[in-house]
């Protein structure tokens, strides 16, 4: 399936929201979203650096948000990112292409490291990122208290230089 990577547009917000609601769920992220979060989501989407994956018909298959971890000059050579892929598009190369695009963009911008956090319970995501060459940088034991249970978290990184 041909996948095209673009920037987000304001008209993408409803489609991006539907994907966000379907993947930001209990067990995969500590940031579960609800209908009450839509207005804030709308405000945030256009302020973010976002890559959007679309099929040949323009339907959004997934998105990737990235940013520097802080304003200090010492933090400007790395990006943190988060990614959402529509349930129906998972396993079809969408996430891989978004990450490959981010890596290329990072190289063009002198970025030396891209990183993300993944809950330990999200083993599919952990294996996916490791398969793409991400390395475990940190393990955060008992990082989140969710529904009366401690959840561990990992930080994974890919080094571009």
SULHULIN-V16655 format. One record per backbone hydrogen bond with DSSP energy under -1.0 kcal/mol. NH is the residue of the N-H (numbers start at 1). CO is the residue of the C=O. If there is no record, write none. Layout:
nh = [NH/NH]
co = [CO/CO]
This chain:
nh = [4/6/12/13/16/17/18/19/20/21/22/23/24/25/28/29/33/37/38/41/42/43/44/45/47/51/52/53/54/55/58/61/62/63/64/65/66/67/75/76/79/80/81/82/84/86/89/90/92/97/98/99/100/101/102/103/104/105/106/107/108/109/110/111/112/113/114/115/116/118/120/122/123/126/127/128/129/130/131/132/133/134/135/137/138/140/143/144/146/151/153/154/155/156/157/158/160]
co = [54/52/9/10/12/13/14/15/16/17/18/19/20/23/25/25/24/34/35/37/38/39/40/41/44/64/6/62/4/59/55/53/53/84/51/82/49/80/72/73/113/67/115/65/63/61/86/87/89/93/94/95/96/97/98/99/100/101/102/103/104/105/107/106/77/77/158/79/156/154/152/119/121/122/123/124/125/126/127/128/130/129/157/155/155/153/151/151/149/144/140/118/138/116/135/114/112]
